[in-house]
Amino acid sequence: MAFLTKLEELFMLAVFYHDEPASLMDIREYLLDKTGKEWAIASLYIALDNLKKKGLVKSFKGEPKHIRGGKALRYYLMTERGIQVLKETWKMQESIWKDFNSSLARSKKADE
């Protein structure tokens, strides 16, 4: 099983949220909405590039914008391997969080 850092997991979930190819700005806006944090473009590029190297996301360049000097945007998609790693991560974390909740309930009973 591949282990993800929390940031890798967060970025992968942001890519996966978009049922279609997601641009860097789409991903950044989603992360801002969910975390309330402004993410530096460079940090997103670096993280997404690392995820690409691991085979968890893939990217491609779109068509140039129809404005003078318009650049082609890079779009990101999850790979099948990336989806599988997220599923495994969720399954593992779900079990750990259940244990946490059980321990928390026991702790509350002991305090009463």
Short mmCIF file of the C-alpha atoms (twelve columns), coordinates in Angstrom:
data_MODEL
# 
_entry.id   MODEL 
# 
loop_
_atom_site.group_PDB 
_atom_site.id 
_atom_site.type_symbol 
_atom_site.label_atom_id 
_atom_site.label_alt_id 
_atom_site.label_comp_id 
_atom_site.label_asym_id 
_atom_site.label_seq_id 
_atom_site.Cartn_x 
_atom_site.Cartn_y 
_atom_site.Cartn_z 
_atom_site.pdbx_PDB_model_num 
ATOM 1   C CA . MET A 1   0.000   0.000  0.000   1 
ATOM 2   C CA . ALA A 2   1.269   3.462  -0.872  1 
ATOM 3   C CA . PHE A 3   1.097   6.008  1.906   1 
ATOM 4   C CA . LEU A 4   0.177   9.590  1.134   1 
ATOM 5   C CA . THR A 5   1.101   12.708 3.011   1 
ATOM 6   C CA . LYS A 6   -1.857  14.813 4.092   1 
ATOM 7   C CA . LEU A 7   -0.994  17.412 1.446   1 
ATOM 8   C CA . GLU A 8   -0.786  14.768 -1.284  1 
ATOM 9   C CA . GLU A 9   -4.143  13.432 -0.190  1 
ATOM 10  C CA . LEU A 10  -5.639  16.922 -0.149  1 
ATOM 11  C CA . PHE A 11  -4.341  17.793 -3.607  1 
ATOM 12  C CA . MET A 12  -5.472  14.473 -5.061  1 
ATOM 13  C CA . LEU A 13  -8.953  14.959 -3.636  1 
ATOM 14  C CA . ALA A 14  -9.037  18.438 -5.191  1 
ATOM 15  C CA . VAL A 15  -8.141  16.966 -8.590  1 
ATOM 16  C CA . PHE A 16  -10.656 14.150 -8.209  1 
ATOM 17  C CA . TYR A 17  -13.460 16.516 -7.149  1 
ATOM 18  C CA . HIS A 18  -13.606 17.865 -10.690 1 
ATOM 19  C CA . ASP A 19  -15.223 15.109 -12.756 1 
ATOM 20  C CA . GLU A 20  -13.359 16.491 -15.732 1 
ATOM 21  C CA . PRO A 21  -9.808  17.718 -16.244 1 
ATOM 22  C CA . ALA A 22  -9.020  20.391 -13.651 1 
ATOM 23  C CA . SER A 23  -6.803  23.391 -14.255 1 
ATOM 24  C CA . LEU A 24  -4.417  24.621 -11.610 1 
ATOM 25  C CA . MET A 25  -6.809  27.480 -10.848 1 
ATOM 26  C CA . ASP A 26  -9.741  25.045 -10.454 1 
ATOM 27  C CA . ILE A 27  -7.678  23.061 -7.955  1 
ATOM 28  C CA . ARG A 28  -6.526  26.205 -6.137  1 
ATOM 29  C CA . GLU A 29  -10.098 27.547 -5.839  1 
ATOM 30  C CA . TYR A 30  -11.353 24.216 -4.483  1 
ATOM 31  C CA . LEU A 31  -8.569  24.120 -1.896  1 
ATOM 32  C CA . LEU A 32  -9.263  27.718 -0.863  1 
ATOM 33  C CA . ASP A 33  -12.948 26.908 -0.448  1 
ATOM 34  C CA . LYS A 34  -12.291 23.781 1.625   1 
ATOM 35  C CA . THR A 35  -9.302  24.927 3.697   1 
ATOM 36  C CA . GLY A 36  -9.662  28.711 3.792   1 
ATOM 37  C CA . LYS A 37  -5.981  28.922 2.859   1 
ATOM 38  C CA . GLU A 38  -4.464  30.753 -0.108  1 
ATOM 39  C CA . TRP A 39  -2.212  28.254 -1.840  1 
ATOM 40  C CA . ALA A 40  0.890   29.482 -3.660  1 
ATOM 41  C CA . ILE A 41  0.855   28.536 -7.326  1 
ATOM 42  C CA . ALA A 42  4.438   27.245 -7.084  1 
ATOM 43  C CA . SER A 43  3.578   24.893 -4.211  1 
ATOM 44  C CA . LEU A 44  0.684   23.457 -6.206  1 
ATOM 45  C CA . TYR A 45  2.870   22.934 -9.276  1 
ATOM 46  C CA . ILE A 46  5.525   21.178 -7.200  1 
ATOM 47  C CA . ALA A 47  3.019   18.939 -5.409  1 
ATOM 48  C CA . LEU A 48  1.173   18.029 -8.605  1 
ATOM 49  C CA . ASP A 49  4.455   17.335 -10.380 1 
ATOM 50  C CA . ASN A 50  5.461   14.965 -7.564  1 
ATOM 51  C CA . LEU A 51  2.090   13.216 -7.800  1 
ATOM 52  C CA . LYS A 52  2.639   12.857 -11.554 1 
ATOM 53  C CA . LYS A 53  6.056   11.271 -10.955 1 
ATOM 54  C CA . LYS A 54  4.399   8.764  -8.615  1 
ATOM 55  C CA . GLY A 55  1.811   7.938  -11.281 1 
ATOM 56  C CA . LEU A 56  -1.121  9.168  -9.179  1 
ATOM 57  C CA . VAL A 57  -2.200  12.034 -11.438 1 
ATOM 58  C CA . LYS A 58  -1.585  12.831 -15.084 1 
ATOM 59  C CA . SER A 59  -1.642  16.104 -16.944 1 
ATOM 60  C CA . PHE A 60  -1.894  17.526 -20.425 1 
ATOM 61  C CA . LYS A 61  -1.838  20.937 -22.035 1 
ATOM 62  C CA . GLY A 62  -5.089  22.280 -23.399 1 
ATOM 63  C CA . GLU A 63  -5.608  24.568 -26.329 1 
ATOM 64  C CA . PRO A 64  -4.177  28.097 -26.117 1 
ATOM 65  C CA . LYS A 65  -6.629  30.749 -24.964 1 
ATOM 66  C CA . HIS A 66  -8.286  32.731 -27.731 1 
ATOM 67  C CA . ILE A 67  -6.764  35.998 -26.651 1 
ATOM 68  C CA . ARG A 68  -3.620  37.555 -28.033 1 
ATOM 69  C CA . GLY A 69  -0.648  35.807 -26.508 1 
ATOM 70  C CA . GLY A 70  -2.960  33.345 -24.763 1 
ATOM 71  C CA . LYS A 71  -1.221  30.441 -23.113 1 
ATOM 72  C CA . ALA A 72  -2.352  26.856 -23.084 1 
ATOM 73  C CA . LEU A 73  -3.486  25.772 -19.636 1 
ATOM 74  C CA . ARG A 74  -2.277  22.550 -18.036 1 
ATOM 75  C CA . TYR A 75  -5.051  20.210 -16.880 1 
ATOM 76  C CA . TYR A 76  -4.860  17.432 -14.312 1 
ATOM 77  C CA . LEU A 77  -6.693  14.117 -13.987 1 
ATOM 78  C CA . MET A 78  -6.503  11.235 -11.561 1 
ATOM 79  C CA . THR A 79  -5.005  7.987  -12.766 1 
ATOM 80  C CA . GLU A 80  -6.598  4.634  -11.956 1 
ATOM 81  C CA . ARG A 81  -3.678  3.994  -9.613  1 
ATOM 82  C CA . GLY A 82  -4.315  7.351  -7.915  1 
ATOM 83  C CA . ILE A 83  -7.971  6.508  -7.369  1 
ATOM 84  C CA . GLN A 84  -7.007  3.116  -5.930  1 
ATOM 85  C CA . VAL A 85  -4.480  4.705  -3.548  1 
ATOM 86  C CA . LEU A 86  -7.124  7.200  -2.361  1 
ATOM 87  C CA . LYS A 87  -9.579  4.344  -1.734  1 
ATOM 88  C CA . GLU A 88  -6.967  2.429  0.260   1 
ATOM 89  C CA . THR A 89  -6.090  5.564  2.223   1 
ATOM 90  C CA . TRP A 90  -9.748  6.195  3.033   1 
ATOM 91  C CA . LYS A 91  -10.272 2.588  4.149   1 
ATOM 92  C CA . MET A 92  -7.243  2.705  6.438   1 
ATOM 93  C CA . GLN A 93  -8.156  6.106  7.879   1 
ATOM 94  C CA . GLU A 94  -11.777 5.110  8.385   1 
ATOM 95  C CA . SER A 95  -10.623 2.230  10.582  1 
ATOM 96  C CA . ILE A 96  -8.259  4.474  12.531  1 
ATOM 97  C CA . TRP A 97  -10.928 7.157  13.068  1 
ATOM 98  C CA . LYS A 98  -13.387 4.510  14.285  1 
ATOM 99  C CA . ASP A 99  -10.791 3.432  16.845  1 
ATOM 100 C CA . PHE A 100 -10.332 7.062  17.838  1 
ATOM 101 C CA . ASN A 101 -14.074 7.530  18.346  1 
ATOM 102 C CA . SER A 102 -14.265 4.320  20.401  1 
ATOM 103 C CA . SER A 103 -11.357 5.461  22.569  1 
ATOM 104 C CA . LEU A 104 -12.912 8.885  22.955  1 
ATOM 105 C CA . ALA A 105 -16.219 7.350  24.059  1 
ATOM 106 C CA . ARG A 106 -14.414 5.165  26.605  1 
ATOM 107 C CA . SER A 107 -12.511 8.194  27.875  1 
ATOM 108 C CA . LYS A 108 -15.726 10.190 28.331  1 
ATOM 109 C CA . LYS A 109 -17.318 7.311  30.284  1 
ATOM 110 C CA . ALA A 110 -14.262 7.112  32.536  1 
ATOM 111 C CA . ASP A 111 -14.505 10.843 33.240  1 
ATOM 112 C CA . GLU A 112 -18.134 10.572 34.420  1 
# 
